[in-house]
Amino acid sequence: MSRWITRLAWLLSAAALTACAGKTTPLPNDAYVWQRQWTPGLVHALAEDGASVHAWRVLAGEMDVHGQWRTFTPDWRALAGSGKPVIAVVRIEGQLQQWDEATLLADVQAVLALWRQQPFMLAGVEIDHDCATSRLPAYAHFLQALRPSLWPHERLSVTALPTWLDSPDLDALLAQADESVLQVHAVQSPRAGLFNAASADRWLAAFAHHARKPWRVALPAYGTRVNWDDQGRVASIDSERPTLVSAEGASELFADPRAMQRFVATLEKDAPRGLAGIVWFRLPTGDDARAWSAASWRAVLGRTPLQASLLARAGATDDPHRYDVQLVNDGDADLSLPPLIRINGACQAADGVNGYGLQRGERGLYLQRGRVGVLRAGRQLAVGWVRCDAAPGLSVEF
């Protein structure tokens, strides 16, 4: 009997361990509010798209590469009305070679004093300084000097980079903060893309060995265009211009909401030690052409499966034989533009617009994408026209 009881206990323990192994750990969402100008669209997004957001991390001040300091004034009432904790973010340009610590300290203290007067709870301050590893000791010294300025309930947070992982000075830097945020997007050469899940997994695992306090991971909710010069070097990076502006020698980088949703699901099933949440960059607005649509944002942050639906339609015109070709995204997932739209029908002429051009192949006419782009959820895009005896059949191919 005792042997049977022992075996039963072992089986129950094994079943419990299996159940725990398959358990998902929800990770709360914070969101960066990075806009320097507070528009009605931003205020609307803060009110309508914050249901799944735990706290706002709001850009409050910035020191540029020349050491010039400026502050930003948010809509205090909008932040208070959200009912969520607010963390003031101070950005220090990573290329800044040195600073006057006393002056910088006074600048940050002035920000804290102003933000404490507002009708919301200031939960802390985050310092975002993407410096070279050689500057980590000076950075840690500044954090040590800043800490006494914080009130007991305010937390000091720092943004961390994967390039710091091999530095012997990383642990000393992290020791000065109450929490850290590991950024895993836009941290490599643009040729490597905006986000790579395999690289992010490696960085998260490595960072967990350094972090002795709660930490979060910063994930992308936007796209960007990289413009190259004639020598193949990066000429500029556009993160706020429209996604369909023509640009020679440019490439589009995009954080696919479906890929990010899969990454988060995997992360929540097997979170690294100490990981306390996700910080999304950045809160999208109707004015922000390169951020996710509100539909994709809500689905990803709410852990609701995205529904992808991209169709090509031939719309009638005043001319009974001419049809306008449009791409229609009627799902809730922002999607990359398809490389090819095939035209099936008795058509005599056609042409493409908005980055698409007409091609002829063994299977007939088709519109070929000339540059990459994104069609946000709920939007449509004119991509060409056709002249046919009757409405043609259209199909998208990836």
N, C-alpha and C positions, 0 to 999 in steps of 0.2 A: 504493500500500500504506500509506504513512504517513497519508494522508487517512482510509483505512478504520480504521486503528488509533486515530486521534484520535477518530473518530466513536464507535467502540466504547467507548473510555475515557469519553467524555461520557455515553453511555447507561448505563454501569455506575455512574457517579457519581450520575446522576439517580435511578437505581433505589435506590441506597443512601440518598439523601436522603429519598426517598418512604418507605422502610422506617422510617427514623428518625422521620419525622413521625408515623407511625402507632403508634409505640412507646409503651407505657404505663409511667409511672414510679411504682412503688409508693411510697406515702407511709406511713411507720410511724404507728401509733396510740399516743398517750398517753391517759390517762384521769384526770379529776378524781375524787377521793374526797372529797366535800363534806359528808358526814354529820358532825354534831357529836357524836353518840352512836354508839359502836361496838357494834352488836347482833350476835347470832349470825348473823342474815341477811346482814349486811354481810361478816362474816368468810367466810361460805359463798360469797358472790358473788366476793370477792377470789380465792378458791381455784379456783372453778369457771368463772368467766367472764373470766379474764384471759389466755387462750391467745393472743389477738391483740393484747395490750397490751404495748408496749415498756417504758413507765415509768409509775409512779403519781405523781400530783401531789395531795398530801394536805393538806387544811386543817389548819394547825398553830396559827395564832393569828389574832386579830381585834381591831381597834380600832373601836369603834362611833362613831356620830355625836356622842356626848358625850365622846369621848376615853377611854372606859373600855376597858381591855385585858383580854382573857381568852385562855387557851390551851386546846387540846384534846388529849386523850391517846388516841392510836390503839392498836390491838392490835399491839404491837411484833412479837410472834412471827408474827402473820399476815402482816405486811409482809415480814418476813425470809423466811418460808416461801415467798413468791411468787417469790423469786429475781430480782426486778426492781429496777432503780434507783428510788430514792424522792426526790422533790423536795418539800420543805416549802413550803407556800403560806401566805403572810401576807396577809390581807385587811384593807385600810384603807378604811373607809366613805368613799364618794366625796363625801358631803355634809359631811364634816368640813372646817371652814373653815381650821383651822390646828392645828399640833401642836408639842409640845416635841421638837425633833429629837433631843436627847441622850437623853431618856427613851425615845422610840420606838426609837432605835438600840439602847439597852440591852435593851429588850424583845425585839427580834429576835435580838440576840446570845445572849440566854439560851435562846431556842428552838433556835438552832443548836447551842449547847453540849450541850443535852439530847439532841437528835436524833443528834448524832455519837456518843453513848455507846451507841446501840442496835445490835443485831446485823444491820445491813444497811448498804449503801453509800448514804450521803447524797450525792446527785448535785448538789444545789444548793438554791437558794431562789428562789421566785417571789413577787414583790410584785404584788398585785392591788389597784390603787387607781384607781377609776373617777372621777377628779377632773375638774373643769372645766378647759378649756384655759388659763385664767388661772393655774392652780396648777401648770402643768407645770414652770416654772423651779424652784419649791420642791421639787417631786418629784424632779427631776434632781439637785438638791443633796443630797437625802437619799440617793439611790442612790450618788452619789459618796462620801458619808461611809460608807456600808455596805460598799462593795466591799473595803476592806482587811481586813474581818472574815472574808472567805471564804478557805478553804483553796485551794491551787493547782488541785485537781481539781474544785472546786465551781463551778457556773455560776450567774450571776445572771440571772434572767429577769424580764420585766415583761409584764403584760397591757396591751394597747393597744386603743384605741377608734377607730371610724371618725370620730367627731367631732373627733379630733385631727389629721386628715389635712391640714387647711388651716392648721394652726398653724405659725408659723415656729420654734417651740420644740420641735417633735417630734424633729427630727434630733439635737438636743443631748441629749434624753432617751434616745433609742435608743442613743446612743454610750456611755452609762454601763453598758449591759447587755451580756451575752454573747449573749442571744437574746431574742426577743419573741414574744408570742402575741396575734394579732389576733382579738378577739371579734367575731363577726358575727351573733350571735343576741341577742334581747332588748335591742337597742340603739336601737330606734326607739319611737315611740308604739305602745302596744298595738293601736291601730286598724290599724297596718300589718302586724300579725301577729308571730309569734315569729321567723320566718326567711323571707327573701326571696332566692331564688337570684340574680336579676338584680342586686339591690343588693350582695349579697356579692361577685359577680364584679367589680363596679366598685371596691369597696373593696380587694379583693385586688390588683387591677392597680395601683391608686394607691399602696398600701402598699409594693409591691415597689420603687417608685422611691425610697422613703425608707430601706428596710432595707439596711444594709451588712453585716449579719451574719445567720446562719441565723434563720429565723422560722417560726412555725407558725400554724395557724388553729384557733380554737376553734369547734366545731360542736355543735348541741344534740341530745340524746338523751332528751328529756323533753317534758312538756306543762305548761300552767299555766292557771289560771282568773283572769280579770280581773273584778273586781266594780266596778260603776259606781254613782255616786250619782244623785240625782234631777236634777242639773244636767248629767249626762253626763260627769262627771269621774271619774277613777280613784279608787276608794275604797280598794281593797286588791288585792293580788295573792297568790294561793295557789298554791304550787308543790309542796306535799306532801300536801294533803288528797285524799281519794278523788275519782275522776273523775266519779262519778255522784251526788254530793250535790246535792240541789235547791238552787238559788239564783236568786232573782229578780234581774233586771238584771245578769246575769253572762254572760260569753262565754268559751268555751274556745279556747285556742291550743295547737296541737299540731305537733310536728316529725314529719311523716310519715316513717317509716323508708324507704319506697320512694322518696320525693322526695330524702331525704338520700343514699340509695345512688346515685341517678342523678347527684346533684351531685358526689359523690366520684369517680365514674367519669369524669365530664367533667374534673374537676380533675386527675386523674392522667394524662389524655391530653394536657393542655396546662397544666402547672403554672407559675405565675408564678416569676420569677427569685428564687432564694433560699429558696423554700418548702421546709421540711425535714420537715414532718409535720403531723398532725392531733391536736388535743387534744379529746376528747369530754367534754361536760358532760351527765350525770355517770354514774358507775358505778351501774347499777340494782341494786336488791335486792328481795327478796320483800316487804319492809316499805314500799317506796317506790311508792305507787299511781300516781304521775304520771310516773315514768320508764318507758322502754321495757321490754318484757318481755325476759327473758333470751334467748328465741329470736330476737327481732328484733336485739338487741344483737350476738349471736354472728354472725348472718348479715351484718349491715352491716359490722362490723369485720373479718370474715373474707372479705369480698368474695364472698360466696355469694349468688346471685340469690334474692330473697325470693319465697315462694310465697303469694299472697293467696287466701284461701278463706273467704267469709262466707255462711252459709246460714241460712234461717229454717225451723224445724221445728215441727210440731204434735205435741206429746206427749200420749199417752193419760192419762186420770185414772180415778179410781174411778167417775166418772159416764161412761157409755158415749157420751154426746153432748157432753161438754165436753173441750176440748183446750187445753193450755197452749202458748202461743207462745213460742219461745225463739230467740234469735240465737246461732249457734255459729260461733266463729272457730277452724277446725281447720287453718289455715295457720301460717306462722311470721312473718307480718307483722301488727303492730298496725294496726288499721283504725278509721277514723271510723265512727260509727253511721250506718246508712243513713237518709235522710230519710223513706222510705216503705216499708212492707211490705204488699203487696197480698194480699188473701184471696180465693181462688177456690174456691167451693163453695156448697152450699145451707145457709147459716148464718142463724140467727134472731137471734142476739145476739153481742156481742163487747165487749171493752173493752181499754184499754191500761194499762200500768204502767211505772214507771221512766222517765218522760219521754215515753212514747208515749200518744197519745190516739186514740180511734176517730173516723173520718170516713166519710161516705158520698158517693160520686160516681157518675157515669154508668156506670162499670165495676164498681160494687159497693162492698163494704166495704174499708177499708184502715186501717192504723195509721200515724199520722203522728208524726214525731219533733217534740217540743216544745222540746228543747234539745240542743245538740251534746254529744257525748261520744266516748269511745274504748273499743273492746273489744280487750283485749290478746290476743295469740296464745295459743291453748290454752284460752281462757275462753269461758263462755257467759253469757247474760243473759236473764232472763225479761222479756218486753216486753208480754205481754197474755194473753188467753184468748178462745176462741171457742166457741159452742154451735152445732153443725152436725149434719146427718143422718149424715154420714160424715166421715172425716178430710179437711180441706180442703187444697188446694194453696196453698203460700205462696211468694212471690217477693219479693226485695229489689230496690229501685230506687234508683239514685243520680242 
